[in-house]
Amino acid sequence: MYPAEFAYVRPDGLDAVFTAVDEYADDAKVIAGGQSLLPLMKLRLATPAMLIDLAGAGELSGQHRTPSGVRLGAMTTYRELQHSPHTLGLLPGLGETVAVIADTQVRARGTIGGAVAHGDPTADLPAMLLALEAQVHIGSRRGHRRVALDGFITGVFSTGLADGEIVTALEIPLPPAGTGAAYEKVEQPASHLALAGVAAVLTVEAGTVRRARVAMTGVTTTPRRLTAVERALVGSTTSDVALSEAAALAVDGVVPLDDVHASPQYRLHLLEVATRQALQVAARRAGARWAA
Ligand SMILES: Cc1cc2nc3c(=O)[nH]c(=O)nc-3n(C[C@H](O)[C@H](O)[C@H](O)COP(=O)(O)OP(=O)(O)OC[C@H]3O[C@@H](n4cnc5c(N)ncnc54)[C@H](O)[C@@H]3O)c2cc1C
């Protein structure tokens, strides 16, 4: 199927992007990798009159160390991230998460800015970014602001972006020494999208969990932190029993999605299993690093 007719601009530089976004307002959509937007346009679920391509804004690319972490430009593709040993060496869990997103073609085009701005409840990267406590840099003609990713995705395909705003970068703080991370997902075989995906980032000191950040995707209307699991983990050991007891809390109060791909009960089952597996792998990796 072909999309409805649309116009296209590729502004030169970020200021020109902001101007175009203001000028065309509701009639326009920005396009990054196009991996979610173009399928929607072909199905006529999105019919923007104007596409504003972000590819001409070099300010949206690049990966930089900041005093406390790493700043990744919104147009960083999954593939670029996969081939960034310096960034991946500083931020555990990211490389493993990106590697299970779709296929080579999608990873070559899809961007990290698009992954959070799209607000897809089944997207992989937001779960790991939540567990890594990422911040979202947002820009518009009115200026720039920075918010926590936690709370930025507000519902199915909706975010806290106001009119005229775009995501310009993601910033991720460096986790403390002794941290290990893991991402476990059970995927829908055709799309590779998560039926349940869980990211765990654990800091372990002498066999005791000191810090825990755990987040899920694919199960509810937005990716979100599993705070009951996190609370149960802090101060506990990394024994299989302790991790399994914490994982059992993942389903507490969760109202799961119900669609043709999985029943609510099955999604809850997958959530608990993926949580347990992610905790076990993250704890092992954290322990290994501590031992070293
Ligand atoms: C076959 C297939 C399989 C896939 N499988 C997976 C998978 O297994 N896991 C997974 O997580 N994802 C999967 N995806 C989705 C993929 O990750 C998308 O690329 C990603 O969700 C969106 O990134 P993009 O750069 O392509 O955004 P686009 O498609 O260009 O844009 C998506 C939306 O975000 C907006 N947007 C994009 N960038 C910005 C920005 N910087 N600021 C503000 N708004 C912006 C656009 O206006 C649009 O509304 C799959 C996609 C395909 C086609």
The ligand as an SDF file (V2000), in Angstrom:
LIG
                    3D

 53 58  0  0  0  0  0  0  0  0999 V2000
    9.7990   -4.6820   10.7100 C   0  0  0  0  0  0  0  0  0  0  0  0
   10.0030   -3.8760   11.9640 C   0  0  0  0  0  0  0  0  0  0  0  0
   10.3330   -4.5250   13.1290 C   0  0  0  0  0  0  0  0  0  0  0  0
   10.5390   -3.7910   14.3080 C   0  0  0  0  0  0  0  0  0  0  0  0
   10.8800   -4.4750   15.4270 N   0  0  0  0  0  0  0  0  0  0  0  0
   11.1690   -3.7800   16.5410 C   0  0  0  0  0  0  0  0  0  0  0  0
   11.6330   -4.4450   17.7150 C   0  0  0  0  0  0  0  0  0  0  0  0
   11.8410   -5.6730   17.7620 O   0  0  0  0  0  0  0  0  0  0  0  0
   11.8600   -3.6950   18.8300 N   0  0  0  0  0  0  0  0  0  0  0  0
   11.6880   -2.3340   18.8270 C   0  0  0  0  0  0  0  0  0  0  0  0
   11.9110   -1.7140   19.8650 O   0  0  0  0  0  0  0  0  0  0  0  0
   11.2790   -1.6830   17.7320 N   0  0  0  0  0  0  0  0  0  0  0  0
   11.0200   -2.3480   16.5880 C   0  0  0  0  0  0  0  0  0  0  0  0
   10.6110   -1.6610   15.4650 N   0  0  0  0  0  0  0  0  0  0  0  0
   10.4130   -0.1920   15.5410 C   0  0  0  0  0  0  0  0  0  0  0  0
   11.7440    0.5300   15.3360 C   0  0  0  0  0  0  0  0  0  0  0  0
   12.5310    0.3710   16.5040 O   0  0  0  0  0  0  0  0  0  0  0  0
   11.5520    2.0380   15.0340 C   0  0  0  0  0  0  0  0  0  0  0  0
   12.6260    2.4080   14.2470 O   0  0  0  0  0  0  0  0  0  0  0  0
   11.5710    3.0080   16.1770 C   0  0  0  0  0  0  0  0  0  0  0  0
   10.5470    2.6800   17.0420 O   0  0  0  0  0  0  0  0  0  0  0  0
   11.3210    4.4360   15.6860 C   0  0  0  0  0  0  0  0  0  0  0  0
   12.5240    5.0450   15.2990 O   0  0  0  0  0  0  0  0  0  0  0  0
   12.6370    5.8290   13.9020 P   0  0  0  0  0  0  0  0  0  0  0  0
   13.8770    6.6310   13.9660 O   0  0  0  0  0  0  0  0  0  0  0  0
   12.4960    4.9010   12.7650 O   0  0  0  0  0  0  0  0  0  0  0  0
   11.3770    6.8380   13.9900 O   0  0  0  0  0  0  0  0  0  0  0  0
   10.3690    7.3150   12.8570 P   0  0  0  0  0  0  0  0  0  0  0  0
    9.6500    6.1630   12.2690 O   0  0  0  0  0  0  0  0  0  0  0  0
   11.0480    8.2350   11.9100 O   0  0  0  0  0  0  0  0  0  0  0  0
    9.3610    8.1760   13.7630 O   0  0  0  0  0  0  0  0  0  0  0  0
    8.4860    7.5310   14.6640 C   0  0  0  0  0  0  0  0  0  0  0  0
    7.6630    8.6300   15.3780 C   0  0  0  0  0  0  0  0  0  0  0  0
    8.4980    9.3800   16.2410 O   0  0  0  0  0  0  0  0  0  0  0  0
    8.5420   10.7550   15.8430 C   0  0  0  0  0  0  0  0  0  0  0  0
    9.9480   11.1610   16.0010 N   0  0  0  0  0  0  0  0  0  0  0  0
   11.0570   10.5270   15.5150 C   0  0  0  0  0  0  0  0  0  0  0  0
   12.1620   11.1290   15.9450 N   0  0  0  0  0  0  0  0  0  0  0  0
   11.7620   12.1820   16.7090 C   0  0  0  0  0  0  0  0  0  0  0  0
   12.4520   13.1740   17.4570 C   0  0  0  0  0  0  0  0  0  0  0  0
   13.7890   13.2170   17.5070 N   0  0  0  0  0  0  0  0  0  0  0  0
   11.7080   14.0830   18.1370 N   0  0  0  0  0  0  0  0  0  0  0  0
   10.3630   14.0490   18.1180 C   0  0  0  0  0  0  0  0  0  0  0  0
    9.6490   13.1290   17.4280 N   0  0  0  0  0  0  0  0  0  0  0  0
   10.3550   12.2020   16.7290 C   0  0  0  0  0  0  0  0  0  0  0  0
    8.0220   10.8000   14.4050 C   0  0  0  0  0  0  0  0  0  0  0  0
    7.3830   12.0430   14.1190 O   0  0  0  0  0  0  0  0  0  0  0  0
    7.0300    9.6510   14.4170 C   0  0  0  0  0  0  0  0  0  0  0  0
    5.8070   10.0650   14.9790 O   0  0  0  0  0  0  0  0  0  0  0  0
   10.4090   -2.3690   14.2890 C   0  0  0  0  0  0  0  0  0  0  0  0
   10.0890   -1.7100   13.0950 C   0  0  0  0  0  0  0  0  0  0  0  0
    9.9090   -2.4520   11.9330 C   0  0  0  0  0  0  0  0  0  0  0  0
    9.5980   -1.7090   10.6560 C   0  0  0  0  0  0  0  0  0  0  0  0
  1  2  1  0
  2  3  1  0
  2 52  2  0
  3  4  2  0
  4  5  1  0
  4 50  1  0
  5  6  2  0
  6  7  1  0
  6 13  1  0
  7  8  2  0
  7  9  1  0
  9 10  1  0
 10 11  2  0
 10 12  1  0
 12 13  2  0
 13 14  1  0
 14 15  1  0
 14 50  1  0
 15 16  1  0
 16 17  1  0
 16 18  1  0
 18 19  1  0
 18 20  1  0
 20 21  1  0
 20 22  1  0
 22 23  1  0
 23 24  1  0
 24 25  2  0
 24 26  1  0
 24 27  1  0
 27 28  1  0
 28 29  2  0
 28 30  1  0
 28 31  1  0
 31 32  1  0
 32 33  1  0
 33 34  1  0
 33 48  1  0
 34 35  1  0
 35 36  1  0
 35 46  1  0
 36 37  1  0
 36 45  1  0
 37 38  2  0
 38 39  1  0
 39 40  1  0
 39 45  2  0
 40 41  1  0
 40 42  2  0
 42 43  1  0
 43 44  2  0
 44 45  1  0
 46 47  1  0
 46 48  1  0
 48 49  1  0
 50 51  2  0
 51 52  1  0
 52 53  1  0
M  END
$$$$
